[in-house]
Amino acid sequence: MIITSNMNKDITAILKDTLFLTKSLDFFDGFRNPGIDYSIIACQSSVQLIEKYPNVYVDEVFRGKRVYTTSKIFLDILQDSEEFKKYINKKYIWTYQAYPWTNDLKISGKIVFAIDYYLFLRLQNKLSQRKLLLEYSSTSDRWKELRNSLENSIYKLRTKIFHKNQFSYADLIRFYNGCFVICASTSNGGEGVYKISSSDEYYQAINSIKSPIIRTEYFIDKSIPANQIGFITSNGTIVKYKPSIQIIQNIHQDNKMEYAGCDFTSENYFQESDKTISGITKLTHLIGEILFSIGYRGTFGCDYLVHESEMHFIEINPRYQASTLIPNIHLGNEELIAPHILHILGFIDNSAQITQQLEQYKKKDHFIDFIKPNKPIGFLNIYGESVNNLRSPLPNIEIEEGLSKGYFLSKISFIKNAYFPTKCFFPQL
């Protein structure tokens, strides 16, 4: 790829004047000199990345404890870190997702690479996402393919949205004639998503879910969970990465459907891989067009279930995603198509040169296949397993109960059973 000197200068100037607030330092693996070229404050890190980038402030090293990363921990970093005070003069702020205080930073005059927090809340609600997409896709024939797909999925999955005390387990098991899935109104990493196959599981799930309204859907056996990462630039260009297979495990509870990692060799899991991957990419592109029309910019993700030749849209993730770790490692040094660059292009005016360079990637059914030899194609969050090639936290860090102990990076496909596996195969590399 030929990069013009002006474009290189523009992007470099922005990166030099940006403070990155990230959940994990590992998301900057492969980037140019974090802590020197990039100003970063990270919540956590693996041993390998702390050794690689010793100049970066990592909150868990300062505290001596790794905790579940929420907007609260980011606020703690902002309030307590001397590093933040040192970097507060930066013009730009990059965050993992939108938070209430990202809007506050905008009011103070900062340019924040995150969508408006209230738009985030609107899109974060899992119960209304399909309704929103259906409403917008009905306004133009250009979105007819998406509308037909959504209507088919609602019919095939037998989607119901109701107050969680409205139906008994007996009512729902008769309606679905088999296992079904419960989803809370908001979820992150599968939190609030349960596979239900017994009365005890059902009532335990609805008692665990805090929101009063839930969604239930038919559990399709031997379906393959997939995800695609997309980016929307400020002028409406939509770029997609290659879809990945989602690894779903029952980590903390037998019937809990939690995100545990990803595998980007998605072509290994679909019967008609070219057709399926192209179909997913078109749907993601159309969803991106609708998101752009309502003011969304930057990175987003779409989750799907693939069963035989059908693709069922499940949800939008209006934020950076854990699956972005792998494209980060592959593309961190790329001038234009690295994840953090494409995300930033959603919030700055793009030059003619940038728009021209992205032209080759923006077709509806086109995705960036970034996989390179001898680099990881997927990862798995490790909890209690003993495996090789583990990126683990520092040994003197206290880890809050139930949290991942590290990342296992794989150079070959490592899902033994792609259909919502409860166990994964660990190749000894």
Buried (B, 14 or more C-beta within 10 A) or exposed (E): EEBBEEBEEBBEEBBEBBBBBBBBBBBBBBBEEBBEEBBBBBBBBBBBBBEBBEEBBBBBBEBEEBBEBEBEBBEBBBEEBEBBEEBEEBEBBBBBBBBEBBBEBBEEEBBBBBBBBEBBEBBBBBBBBBEBBBEBBEEEEEBEBBBEBBBBBBEBBBBBBBEBEEBEBEEBBEBBEEBBBBBBBBBBBBBBBBBBBEEEBBBBBBEBBEBEBBBBBBBBEEBBBBBBBBBBBBBBBBBBBBBBBBBBBBBEEEBBBBBBBBBBBBBBBBEEEEEBBBBBBBBBBBBBBBBBEEEBBBBBBBBBBBBEEBBBBBBBBBBBBBBBBBBBBBBBEBBBBBBBBBBBBBBBEBBEBBBEBBEEBBBBEBBBEBBEEEEBBBBBBBBEEEBEBBBBBBEEBEBEEEBBBBBBBBBEBBBEEBBBBEEBEBEEE
